[in-house]
């Protein structure tokens, strides 16, 4: 084994983990991934692209304004400006390591349009295959980098702390159940999101918020856990997880209709390109009233421009060139996460977080399309610079690896409960019922799925307003002042305890 206590441990093999590991070079890195590198990361499923203000009519300030508008009052202005400003250099870095982005006939990068963007600024690769292409490029670069040691087939089960409470490594378990402590100079969580907690999701089913549970149990602050983005146009074809009909289809003219042939988005500001939460709720309302919804993407060049969507449709018995695609909202992205500062540092010393597992202040209450890969690329560089510039800590010897947490015996029940009670439209009664049951499961088993689902539910119950991806039918208006929510492990209680606090 090439790991030593002087290594930085990066947990996760998506764009966030790979970019961080590559930017850390020549510092030695141990990259811990549960699956073969380049597989089963949500990055590879990203159809949209990477937002970057590189067009002749665009500026980073315009990109930042669009980000703040979509974020519904909770995006941090300085973070939006900083990340938008880092986008052109991030694209250049990907080009330098060999990413084959799509180009126009004149050789310039082809730029697409997506919802809530005021300019065409979405950089693509292989049409709607951007995530896959970027992931493959980064994985090749990581395998070729001599300072990166990849541990495939290992899963982090706990963060290890020294006597001062500083995170000083991880406990990892392989597929055979062997448990191994990995002391480290720094730990970076890049473990992705939590869509797999929902019965209807576009995420890999392994995306269940494991990194959030690791951080919470180590004492880190979680922020804005209630803000889950539901992608409006997941394909309703009976698959689990649900295939995605990328937002870029609507950017190129695809339209939404109900079964009566009504274009129900026609009178909504922005129409089909309104912010995702608006479109998702409109589709949800149609379905709740018993009307099927379809996306009509019958455009002449769909096969050449969106080969991934076409392949997904045909694999599920549809031909999008000849018939509309049945769609419905599905859990897609988590705007909340481990609270981090501008360098990606969590509230616990020795721990950083990057990508969807982190709450940087960029996305606020509603992520702007194609900002997620950009955020991971930008913070991957900033985290690496911060770790490289910090003095080497004294690693505590003999860190003990605790016993791993049990797997949830109620995974199917949790997914159904989250869909029904903590989904696109929420109310106090449903949230209290969900919190009560999730609290029972968490108390009985101590598993991570119940813990993370309960954290989302209780944060949603406390937020008595509607904002971005969080909509309360019993509190449909936004509060006069936007504010973040924060959660510590000690705050996560059963519904009864939460109700007692409200009464008190």
N, C-alpha and C positions, 0 to 999 in steps of 0.2 A: 504494500500500500504506500502511496506517495503523499499521504496526508501527514502534516505535522502541526503542532499547536501554533506555529507562526503563520499558518495559512488563513486566508479569509474563507469562510464557508458561505456559499451562496446556495440557497434552497429554491430550486425551480428552474425548469429548462425552457421557458417561453422567451419572448423577446426581452422582458425585463431582466431575467436572470442571465441570459446569454450576453446582452449588451453590457451589463455590469461586470461580468467576468472578463470580457474582452477589454473593457476600459481599465480594469485593474492591472493588466499586464504592464510590467513584468513581475508584479507581486504574485506570489503563489496563491492559487485559488483551488479549493475543492468544491466542485459543482455537484450537488446532490440532487438526483432526479429519480422519480419513482418509476418512470417508464423509459424505454430507449430514447436517447437524445433526439429531439426533433419530432417526437410523436406525442399525441394526447395532450398537447398544450393548446389552450384556447387561441393562442396566436395563429396557429395553423388554420383555424376556422374563420379568421377575420376576412370578410369579403370586401369590406369598404375600401380601406386604403389608409394613407397617412396624410393628415392635413398639414399644409405648409404654404405660407404666403410667398410664392416665388413667381407668380404671374405678373405680367407687365402692368396690370391694373390693380394689383394687390399690394398690401403692406402688412407687416406683423401687427400693427395697431388695429387694422380692420379685423384680423383674425382674433385678436384679444377681445375686441368689442363683441363679436359674435359669440365667443366663449362665455363672456359675462352675461350676455342676454339669455342664452340657453340655461345658464346655471341658476337662474331665478333668485338672485340675491345672495346666494351662498358661495359663489366662486370668489376667490381672493384676487382682487385686481392686480396686485404685484406678481402673483403666481401666473395669472393668465398672460400678462405681458412678457414675463420671463420665458415661459414655455413657448409662446408663439414666436418670440425672438430667436429661440434656439432651433426652430424647425428647419430653416434652410441648411444650417450646418449639419443637422442630423441626417438630412437627405444626402448631403455631400458625403458624409461618412459611410452611409450605406452604399453609395455608388463606388466609393474607394475600395470597399471590400468585395465588390463584384455583384451587387444587386441589379438584376436586369429589369429596371422599370420600363413601363410602356412609353413609347415616344411618338410624336407626330411625324408627318412626312418630312418636315424640315429638320428633324433630329432633336427638337426640344421635348422636354418631358410633357406627356399628355396629362391634362388636369381635368378632373371630373367635378361635378356639383352634387352636394348632398344636402339634406334637410338642415335649415337654419343657418347655412353658410351664405354670405352675401356675395361671394365670388367663387369662381371655379378654382379650387385649390387642393383637390384630392389627388395625390400621386398614387398610381396603381402599378401593379405588376401582373402580367398574364390576365388582364381584364379584372375579374373578380377573385383572383387567386393571390392577392397581395400578401395576406398573412402567411400562407403556405410558402411562397417564394422567399419572403424575408426570413422566415424561420429556417428554411433550408440553407440560405446563405450564411446566417449567423451560426448555425450548427456546424457547417463545414469549417468556418473560421475558428470556432472554439476547438474542434478536434485537431486542427493544425497548430494551435497555440501551445507552445511548450510549457507555459506557466499554468495551464489549466488542467487539473486532474478531474476526470469525470467519474462519478460513482453512480452507475446506472442500476436501477432496481432497488434503490434504498429510499426510504421515506422517513422524514424527520418526525419524531414522536414527542419530543420535548425540547425546550430551550434550557440549557444548563447555566446556572449562575454561580459566581464565586462568592466568597464570604462578604464582599461589599455590595452584593446584589447586582453586580454588572453581568450582563450576558457574556458568557465565556465559552460558548460552544453549543453543540446540539447532541441529542441522543438520536441515533438512526437505527432503523430496523430493516432487514432485507426480506425477500419473499419467503425465505425459509424460517423466519422468526428470530434470526440472530440479532442481538441488540448490541450496539457499539457506541461508546461515547466518542465524540469528535471535538476536542478542545480547539479553540480558534481565537485569533486576535480580534476578529469581528465576525458578526453573523448578519447576512442580508437575506430577508424573506422576500421571495419573488414567486409566491405560491399561487397567484391567480385569484379568481373570484369564488362565488358561492351559488351560481345558478342551479347547480345540481341539487340544491335543497328544495327546489320547486318541481312539481310534477310536469309542468310545461316549461321547457327551457331550450335554448339554443346552445348551451354550454356542454362541454364534456361532463359526463355524469360524475366523474371524480372531483369536479369543482364544487366542493361543499364547505369552503371556508376554513380549511384546516390550518392555514397560516394565521388566521384571526384567532383561532382557539389557542395556538401556540403562544402568540403574543399576549393574549389576555391572561393566560395562566402564569406568564412570567411577570405580570404586573403592568403591562403597557396599556396606555389609554387608547380606546377605540373611539372613532368619531363618526357621526352621521350614519349609523348603522341602518336606519330606516329607509334610506334612499336606494331603492333597487330600480334599475331601468328595465322596462319591459319593451322589447323590440316589437314594433307594431306588426311586422309582416313575417312572422315565422310560418312555415308551410304546414297547414293543418291536414297532414296526410297519414296520421297514425304512427309516425316514427318517434322514437325516444332515444336520444334527444331530437328535437325538431329541426329539420333543415331550415336554413335561412334564405329568404328572398331579399337580397341586399337592398339597402336604401338607395343605392346608386341607380337602381331600376327606376325609381320614382324621379330621380334627378334627370333621367333621360326620357321622361314622358309617360311612364306606366301610371295607371290610374286605379283608384279603389272604387268598387261598386258593391252594393248589397244585392241580395237575390232578386229584388224587384227592379234591378237595373238602374237604381238611383246612385248618382255620384255624390255621396253624402258629405264629402270633404269640400265640395265646390264653394260653399259659402263661408268656410273657415279661413281666417287670415293665414296665408301661406299654403292653403289647400293641402295637397299630399306632401308638401315639403315643410309643413309646420313642425315645430319641435316634437321629438319622439313621444313625449308624454301626452301631448295633445292628440296625436294620431292614434296612439294606443288606446286612450280612453274613448275616442270616437268609435273605433272598431269594437271595443269591449261593449259599448252601449248597444250597438247593432246586434251583436251576438246575444247579449242579455235579453233583448226583445225578440229573440227567436229568429233572427235573420242571418243567413250565411253571408260571409264577406269574401270577395275575391279581388285579386290584383291582376288587372289586365295589362300584361307586358308583351302583347303581340306586336312587336316591332320588327322591322325588316332584318336588322342585323343582330338580333339577340344571340344567335349562336356564336358569332365571332366576338361580340363584346362582353358577353356574360356566359362563358362556357361552363363555369362552375355551377351556376344556377340551373342551366339547361341539363347538365349531367345529374344533379340532385333531383330535378323534376322527373326526368325519364327513369331514374332508378326507382321512383315511387309511382310509376305508371301514368305520368303526365307529360304532355308535350306543350311547353309554354309558348311555342310559336303558333299553336293552333287553338289553345284553350286557356282561359284564365286560371290563375293559381289560387286555391283556397288558402286563406291566411287567418291568423289570430295572434294576439299578443303573447309573448313568452318571456320569462326571465332571461335577461341577456347580459347585464353589466351591473356591478355594484359600485355606486359612487362613494360609499363610505369605506372605512377600513382602519388600519393602524394609523393613528395620528402621527405625522412626521413634520419636520421643519424643512427649511429650504435646502438643506443638505441631505434630506432623506432620513434623518435620525429620528428614531422613535423616542418615547418619553423615558425608556429604560436604557441606561448606558450600555454600549456594546452592541446595540441592535439597530439595524437600518431596515427599511422596507421600500420596495420598488414595484411599480405596476399596479394592477388592480387590487392587490391586497393592501395598498397604502391609501391614505387620505391626505393628499398633498394640498388641497384647497383649489385645485384646478377645476374639477367638474361641478362642484357645488351640488345643487339639487337635481341636476339633469345634464348628463354628459353630452357635449356637442359631438356629432358624428365624426369619426376618424381622428379624434384627439387621444384615444387610448394608447395606440402604438407610439405616437409622438411623445406622450408623457413618459412612457417607459424608456424610450431612447434618451430623452433629455435627462431624466433623473438617474439613469444608469451611469451616465458620465459624471454627474455631480456627486453621486454617492462614492464612486471610485476615487474622485479627486479628494473628497473629504477623508476617506479611510487612508489613502496614501499619505496625506499630509499630517495625520495624527501620529503621536508617538506610539511605539509598540507597547501595549499593556503587558503587565506581568501576569501570565496565565497561571491560574490556580491548578496545581497538580491533583490528580486523583478525583476528578469530578465524577460523581456517581450517576449512572443512567437510570432514571426511575422506570418502573414498569409501565409499558404502554397502556393507553386508555382503551377500553373495550370498544368494539364496533357497535354501532347503533342497532339494536334488535328491531327498531321500528322505522326503518328508513322509508318504506312505502307509505306508512301512515304520516310521517313528517312531511313528505313531498305533497301528499294530497291536502293536508291541513294548510300548508303554506299557500298553495294555489287558491284554496277556497276562502281563507280568512285573512291572508296577509299579501294579497295580490294587487291587481291594478287598482281596484277600488276597495277601500277599507272603512270600517266603522268600529266604534268602541265595543259593541257587543261581540263582534267576530274576533277582534283582537284579544279581548279578555278571555274568551273561550279558548283561543289558540294558546295564549300565555299559560292558562291553567293546565292544559294538557302537556304542553312542552315542559313546564315546570315539574310536573310529575315524572316525565321521562328523564329529565336531567337529574332529578334527585335519586331516581331508581338506578340509573346506569352510570352517570358521570361521563357520558360519551360526548364527543365534540359536536356531532350534528345537532343534538338537542340543545347544547349550549349556544351555538351560533344562531340557530333558528330562534331561540328564546331572546337573545340579544336584539335581533332585528324586530321581533314582535313587541317587546317592551319599549324600545325606542319609538316605534310607530304609535304605540298607545300613549306615550307621553307627549308626542307632537300633535297638539290639538289645532291643527291648521292643515291647509293643502298647499303644497309647494313642490314644483317639479315632479319627480317620479313618485312622490308620496301624496296620495289623494285620499282624503277622509270625507266620505259622503255626509257624515254628521258635522263636519267642519269644512265646508267647501271653499271658504275664502282663505287667502293667505293672512298671516298675522301682520300687524302693522310694521313690525321690525323683524328682520331675518336674523336667526341665531343658529349656531351649530349645537348639536347634542354631543355629549361625551359619555362614555361608558367604561367603567372598570369592572373587573370580574366580580368584585364585592357588591356591585350595583345590580347584578343580574339575579332576579328573584322570581318566584312564582307569581301568578296573577294575584293571589290572595295578599301576598306581601306588598305588591305594587298598589293594590287598592287601599291597603292600610296606610301606605305613605300618602296617597292622595287625600284620604279622609283626614289624616293628621295635619 
